[in-house]
Amino acid sequence: MENGKIYTRSTAVLRIAKQLKGPVKLIYVFVIIPSFLRDAVYHLIARKRYRWFGRKDSCMIPGPELMKRFEV
């Protein structure tokens, strides 16, 4: 949610990336691609994410070094 507007799927991901530090901000340029195409890629990644990145039984608790990467 930003300025009272709720964003979903690929648009939400791009809006979040835009606010992060570092080169990840650059993926915001994909906002020019129509959302129905971006959302198709979003759904593909969502379906395959466990195969690509694995699955954990519990959530990781980030340490101070990792927390610094996500400061806005």
C-alpha positions as CSV (number, residue, x, y, z in Angstrom):
1,M,0.0,0.0,0.0
2,E,1.3,3.4,-0.9
3,N,-0.5,6.7,-0.7
4,G,-3.8,4.8,0.0
5,K,-3.5,2.7,-3.1
6,I,-3.0,-1.0,-2.9
7,Y,-0.6,-2.7,-5.4
8,T,-0.5,-6.4,-6.1
9,R,1.6,-9.0,-7.9
10,S,4.4,-7.7,-10.2
11,T,3.4,-4.0,-9.6
12,A,3.9,-4.4,-5.9
13,V,7.2,-6.1,-6.4
14,L,8.4,-3.3,-8.7
15,R,7.2,-0.6,-6.3
16,I,9.1,-2.3,-3.4
17,A,12.3,-2.7,-5.5
18,K,12.2,1.0,-6.4
19,Q,12.5,1.9,-2.7
20,L,15.4,-0.4,-2.0
21,K,19.0,0.6,-2.1
22,G,21.5,-0.6,-4.7
23,P,21.2,-2.0,-8.2
24,V,17.9,-3.8,-7.4
25,K,16.2,-0.5,-7.9
26,L,16.9,-0.8,-11.6
27,I,14.3,-3.5,-12.1
28,Y,11.7,-0.8,-11.7
29,V,12.2,-0.1,-15.5
30,F,10.1,-3.1,-16.1
31,V,7.0,-1.1,-15.1
32,I,6.8,0.0,-18.7
33,I,5.8,-3.6,-19.7
34,P,2.1,-4.1,-19.5
35,S,1.0,-5.7,-16.2
36,F,-0.7,-8.7,-17.8
37,L,2.7,-9.8,-19.2
38,R,4.6,-8.9,-16.0
39,D,2.0,-10.8,-13.9
40,A,2.5,-13.9,-16.2
41,V,6.2,-13.9,-15.3
42,Y,5.3,-13.2,-11.6
43,H,3.1,-16.3,-11.6
44,L,5.7,-18.4,-13.3
45,I,8.3,-17.5,-10.6
46,A,5.7,-18.1,-7.9
47,R,5.0,-21.7,-9.2
48,K,8.7,-22.6,-9.5
49,R,10.2,-20.8,-6.5
50,Y,10.5,-23.8,-4.3
51,R,12.2,-25.8,-7.0
52,W,14.7,-23.0,-7.7
53,F,15.3,-21.7,-4.1
54,G,14.2,-24.6,-1.9
55,R,11.8,-24.7,1.0
56,K,12.6,-24.1,4.7
57,D,10.8,-25.5,7.7
58,S,11.3,-22.2,9.6
59,C,11.9,-18.5,8.8
60,M,15.4,-17.2,9.0
61,I,16.1,-14.5,11.6
62,P,18.3,-11.9,9.8
63,G,21.4,-10.7,11.5
64,P,22.5,-7.0,11.7
65,E,24.5,-7.3,8.4
66,L,21.6,-8.6,6.5
67,M,19.2,-6.0,8.1
68,K,21.5,-3.2,6.7
69,R,20.8,-4.4,3.2
70,F,17.0,-3.7,3.6
71,E,17.2,-0.2,5.2
72,V,15.3,2.4,3.2
